[in-house]
Amino acid sequence: MRKDKISTGIVLTIVSMFFIASMDATGKYLSQSFPLMQILAVRFVIFFIFSLCLAMRLRDRSIYKSRMPGAQILRSLVLAVEVSIFILAFSLMPLADAHAIAAVAPLIGTMLAGLVLGEAIGLRRWISVAIGFVGALIIIRPGLGVMSWAALLPLGGAFLWAGYQVLSRRVSLGDRPETTALYTAFIGMIVFGIIAPFHWQSASMVEWGLLLLNGAVGSIGHIILLKALDSAPAATLQPFNYALLLWAMLLGYLVFSDLPDGLTFVGAAIVVFGGLLASGQGSALLRKFV
């Protein structure tokens, strides 16, 4: 892998995290006025259009057929539940706080990869998982009445996101990324398209613009992330996924005037360090200062 390709992957990952954080911010804003199912129905229609255009550009009919349809359907349903939980969480708590808790997802994914896929984890990664959960507990502070029950939502969402990532690794053995994106978008569009009409409400032109923007920035973010993974190894890019937490803090402050308290910053830093340690970057960083 050439250095310039790795650099490209890192830059694309950081940019994709900005678009995904923007999707979460607009989703939080829209959740104050619109039903959850309506927001997600529009989002997945836009995602399907983007994914279909991406597939059509390749002019390869094999993209439309999965070798692992059962795993693709299960993976897409897990994602549908996960995004529903996160939009509900964003409507009930500050954006940055929710993302700080959800930052344990890569660590949970590491644990599930060992338990479900049988991947070798090693002592360092098990320690990193434990460190990450300590950080999450500092953020949530159970029993102290600082965070409400809503803090459990992003934690549950993090488990689902980790499960989604494990399933993504499994389907990647048989399907191309374009096939996976198409299945994800199509199944999400069907699920929320069935439910949304029962919760639909009218929107102004400006509100429709925001609904479409929410779907567009999310689709662009996921497509850029696919390009990043095509440019550099996933293990190399993993630490830079934490840029999502930084973007969420910035957008949460600029749009909603939400700023995490000191202990939330401490907990988030511990979670991020656990993730860096899992990828091997944290131990190298620690050696520089110890």
C-alpha positions as CSV (number, residue, x, y, z in Angstrom):
1,M,0.0,0.0,0.0
2,R,1.5,3.3,-1.1
3,K,1.9,6.1,1.5
4,D,-0.1,8.6,-0.6
5,K,-3.0,6.1,-0.8
6,I,-3.0,5.7,3.0
7,S,-2.9,9.5,3.4
8,T,-5.9,9.7,1.0
9,G,-7.8,7.1,3.1
10,I,-7.1,9.0,6.3
11,V,-8.4,12.3,4.8
12,L,-11.4,10.6,3.3
13,T,-12.3,9.0,6.6
14,I,-12.1,12.4,8.5
15,V,-14.2,14.0,5.8
16,S,-16.8,11.2,5.9
17,M,-17.1,11.5,9.6
18,F,-18.0,15.2,9.1
19,F,-20.8,14.3,6.8
20,I,-22.1,11.6,9.1
21,A,-22.0,14.0,12.1
22,S,-23.9,16.5,9.9
23,M,-26.5,13.8,9.2
24,D,-26.9,13.2,13.0
25,A,-27.1,17.0,13.7
26,T,-29.8,17.5,11.0
27,G,-31.6,14.4,12.3
28,K,-31.6,15.7,15.8
29,Y,-33.0,19.1,14.6
30,L,-35.7,17.4,12.5
31,S,-36.7,15.1,15.3
32,Q,-38.1,18.1,17.2
33,S,-40.8,18.5,14.5
34,F,-41.1,15.3,12.6
35,P,-41.8,11.6,13.4
36,L,-38.8,9.3,13.5
37,M,-40.1,7.0,10.8
38,Q,-40.7,9.9,8.4
39,I,-37.1,11.1,8.8
40,L,-35.7,7.7,8.2
41,A,-37.9,6.9,5.3
42,V,-36.7,10.0,3.4
43,R,-33.1,9.3,4.4
44,F,-33.1,5.7,3.0
45,V,-34.9,6.7,-0.2
46,I,-32.0,9.2,-0.8
47,F,-29.5,6.6,0.2
48,F,-31.1,4.1,-2.3
49,I,-30.9,6.6,-5.1
50,F,-27.2,7.3,-4.4
51,S,-26.4,3.6,-4.1
52,L,-28.3,2.7,-7.4
53,C,-26.5,5.5,-9.3
54,L,-23.2,4.1,-7.9
55,A,-24.1,0.6,-9.0
56,M,-25.3,1.7,-12.5
57,R,-22.0,3.5,-13.2
58,L,-20.2,0.1,-12.9
59,R,-22.4,-1.5,-15.6
60,D,-22.0,-4.9,-14.0
61,R,-25.2,-6.8,-13.4
62,S,-23.6,-9.2,-10.8
63,I,-23.7,-6.2,-8.4
64,Y,-27.4,-6.6,-8.0
65,K,-27.2,-10.2,-6.8
66,S,-25.8,-11.1,-3.4
67,R,-24.0,-14.4,-2.6
68,M,-25.1,-14.1,1.0
69,P,-28.7,-12.7,0.9
70,G,-29.7,-13.9,4.4
71,A,-26.7,-12.2,6.0
72,Q,-27.3,-9.0,4.0
73,I,-31.0,-8.9,5.1
74,L,-30.1,-9.5,8.7
75,R,-27.4,-6.9,8.6
76,S,-29.7,-4.3,7.0
77,L,-32.4,-4.9,9.6
78,V,-29.9,-4.5,12.4
79,L,-28.9,-1.2,10.9
80,A,-32.6,-0.1,10.7
81,V,-33.0,-0.7,14.4
82,E,-29.7,1.0,15.2
83,V,-30.4,4.2,13.3
84,S,-33.9,4.4,14.9
85,I,-32.3,4.1,18.4
86,F,-29.8,6.8,17.7
87,I,-32.2,9.4,16.3
88,L,-34.4,8.8,19.4
89,A,-31.2,9.3,21.6
90,F,-30.3,12.5,19.7
91,S,-33.8,13.8,20.4
92,L,-33.4,13.2,24.1
93,M,-29.8,14.2,24.9
94,P,-27.0,16.4,23.6
95,L,-25.4,15.2,20.4
96,A,-21.8,15.1,21.8
97,D,-22.9,13.1,24.9
98,A,-24.6,10.5,22.7
99,H,-21.6,10.2,20.5
100,A,-19.2,10.0,23.5
101,I,-21.1,7.0,24.8
102,A,-21.4,5.4,21.3
103,A,-17.6,5.7,20.8
104,V,-17.4,2.3,22.6
105,A,-18.8,0.7,19.5
106,P,-15.4,-0.2,17.9
107,L,-14.3,-1.8,21.2
108,I,-17.5,-3.8,21.4
109,G,-16.9,-4.8,17.7
110,T,-13.5,-6.0,18.7
111,M,-15.0,-8.2,21.4
112,L,-17.8,-9.5,19.1
113,A,-15.3,-10.3,16.4
114,G,-13.5,-12.6,18.8
115,L,-16.7,-14.2,20.2
116,V,-18.7,-14.5,17.0
117,L,-16.1,-14.6,14.1
118,G,-13.4,-16.4,16.1
119,E,-10.8,-13.7,15.3
120,A,-7.7,-13.6,17.5
121,I,-8.0,-10.6,19.9
122,G,-5.1,-10.9,22.3
123,L,-4.6,-9.5,25.8
124,R,-4.0,-5.9,24.6
125,R,-7.3,-5.7,22.8
126,W,-9.2,-7.2,25.8
127,I,-7.6,-4.6,28.0
128,S,-8.6,-1.9,25.5
129,V,-12.2,-3.1,25.7
130,A,-12.1,-2.9,29.5
131,I,-10.6,0.6,29.3
132,G,-13.4,1.7,26.9
133,F,-16.1,0.5,29.2
134,V,-14.6,2.4,32.1
135,G,-14.7,5.5,30.0
136,A,-18.3,4.8,29.1
137,L,-19.2,4.4,32.8
138,I,-17.6,7.8,33.6
139,I,-19.7,9.4,30.9
140,I,-23.0,7.7,32.0
141,R,-22.3,7.7,35.7
142,P,-25.0,5.2,36.6
143,G,-26.7,5.8,40.0
144,L,-25.5,9.4,40.3
145,G,-28.5,10.9,38.5
146,V,-26.3,12.9,36.2
147,M,-27.4,11.2,33.0
148,S,-31.0,10.1,32.4
149,W,-32.1,6.7,31.3
150,A,-31.8,8.0,27.7
151,A,-28.0,7.4,28.1
152,L,-28.7,3.7,27.7
153,L,-30.0,4.3,24.2
154,P,-26.6,5.2,22.5
155,L,-25.0,2.3,24.5
156,G,-27.6,-0.1,23.1
157,G,-27.1,1.5,19.7
158,A,-23.3,1.0,20.0
159,F,-23.9,-2.8,20.5
160,L,-26.1,-2.9,17.4
161,W,-23.6,-0.9,15.4
162,A,-20.8,-3.3,16.5
163,G,-23.0,-6.2,15.5
164,Y,-23.6,-4.5,12.1
165,Q,-19.9,-4.1,11.6
166,V,-19.3,-7.8,12.4
167,L,-22.0,-8.8,9.9
168,S,-20.4,-6.4,7.4
169,R,-17.1,-8.2,7.7
170,R,-18.9,-11.5,7.0
171,V,-20.8,-10.3,3.9
172,S,-17.6,-8.7,2.6
173,L,-16.2,-12.2,2.0
174,G,-18.8,-12.8,-0.7
175,D,-20.1,-9.5,-1.9
176,R,-18.7,-6.2,-3.3
177,P,-19.1,-3.0,-1.3
178,E,-21.5,-1.7,-4.0
179,T,-23.8,-4.7,-3.6
180,T,-23.8,-4.3,0.2
181,A,-24.6,-0.6,-0.1
182,L,-27.5,-1.4,-2.5
183,Y,-29.0,-4.0,-0.2
184,T,-28.6,-1.8,2.9
185,A,-30.4,1.1,1.2
186,F,-33.1,-1.0,-0.4
187,I,-34.1,-2.9,2.7
188,G,-34.0,0.2,4.9
189,M,-36.2,2.0,2.3
190,I,-38.7,-0.9,2.3
191,V,-38.9,-1.1,6.2
192,F,-39.4,2.6,6.8
193,G,-41.5,3.1,3.7
194,I,-44.0,0.6,5.1
195,I,-44.1,2.2,8.6
196,A,-43.7,5.9,7.7
197,P,-47.2,6.5,6.1
198,F,-48.8,5.8,9.5
199,H,-46.8,8.6,11.1
200,W,-46.5,11.0,8.1
201,Q,-47.0,14.8,8.5
202,S,-46.9,17.6,6.0
203,A,-43.7,19.7,5.6
204,S,-42.9,23.1,4.3
205,M,-40.5,23.7,1.4
206,V,-37.7,24.6,3.9
207,E,-38.5,21.5,6.0
208,W,-38.4,19.3,2.9
209,G,-35.1,20.8,2.1
210,L,-33.8,19.7,5.5
211,L,-35.2,16.2,5.1
212,L,-33.5,15.8,1.8
213,L,-30.3,17.3,3.1
214,N,-30.3,14.8,6.0
215,G,-30.5,11.9,3.5
216,A,-27.9,13.5,1.1
217,V,-25.2,14.2,3.7
218,G,-25.6,10.7,5.2
219,S,-25.4,9.0,1.8
220,I,-22.3,11.1,0.8
221,G,-20.7,10.3,4.1
222,H,-21.2,6.5,3.7
223,I,-20.0,6.6,0.1
224,I,-16.8,8.6,1.0
225,L,-16.2,6.0,3.8
226,L,-16.4,3.2,1.2
227,K,-13.8,5.1,-0.9
228,A,-11.6,5.5,2.2
229,L,-11.7,1.8,2.9
230,D,-10.7,1.2,-0.7
231,S,-7.7,3.4,-0.3
232,A,-6.3,2.1,3.0
233,P,-6.6,-0.9,5.3
234,A,-9.5,-0.7,7.8
235,A,-7.2,-1.3,10.8
236,T,-5.2,1.8,9.7
237,L,-8.3,4.0,9.4
238,Q,-10.0,2.8,12.6
239,P,-8.4,5.4,14.9
240,F,-9.6,8.2,12.6
241,N,-13.2,7.2,13.0
242,Y,-13.1,9.0,16.3
243,A,-13.1,12.2,14.3
244,L,-16.9,11.7,14.4
245,L,-16.9,12.5,18.1
246,L,-14.9,15.7,17.6
247,W,-17.3,16.8,14.7
248,A,-20.3,16.0,16.9
249,M,-19.0,18.1,19.7
250,L,-18.4,21.0,17.3
251,L,-21.7,20.8,15.6
252,G,-23.5,20.2,18.9
253,Y,-22.1,23.4,20.2
254,L,-22.6,25.5,17.0
255,V,-26.1,24.3,16.3
256,F,-27.6,23.5,19.7
257,S,-25.3,25.3,22.1
258,D,-24.6,22.0,23.8
259,L,-21.2,21.5,25.4
260,P,-20.3,18.3,27.4
261,D,-19.2,18.7,31.0
262,G,-15.7,18.0,32.2
263,L,-16.3,14.3,33.2
264,T,-17.8,13.6,29.8
265,F,-14.7,14.9,28.2
266,V,-12.6,12.7,30.5
267,G,-14.7,9.7,29.8
268,A,-14.6,10.3,26.0
269,A,-10.8,10.7,26.1
270,I,-10.5,7.3,27.9
271,V,-12.9,5.6,25.4
272,V,-10.8,7.0,22.5
273,F,-7.6,5.9,24.1
274,G,-9.0,2.4,24.5
275,G,-9.8,2.4,20.8
276,L,-6.4,3.6,19.9
277,L,-4.8,0.9,22.1
278,A,-6.9,-1.7,20.3
279,S,-5.6,-0.6,17.0
280,G,-2.0,-0.5,18.2
281,Q,-1.8,3.3,17.9
282,G,-2.4,4.0,21.6
283,S,0.5,1.9,22.8
284,A,2.9,3.7,20.4
285,L,1.5,7.0,21.7
286,L,2.0,6.0,25.3
287,R,5.6,5.0,24.7
288,K,6.3,8.6,23.5
289,F,5.3,10.1,26.8
290,V,6.2,7.3,29.3
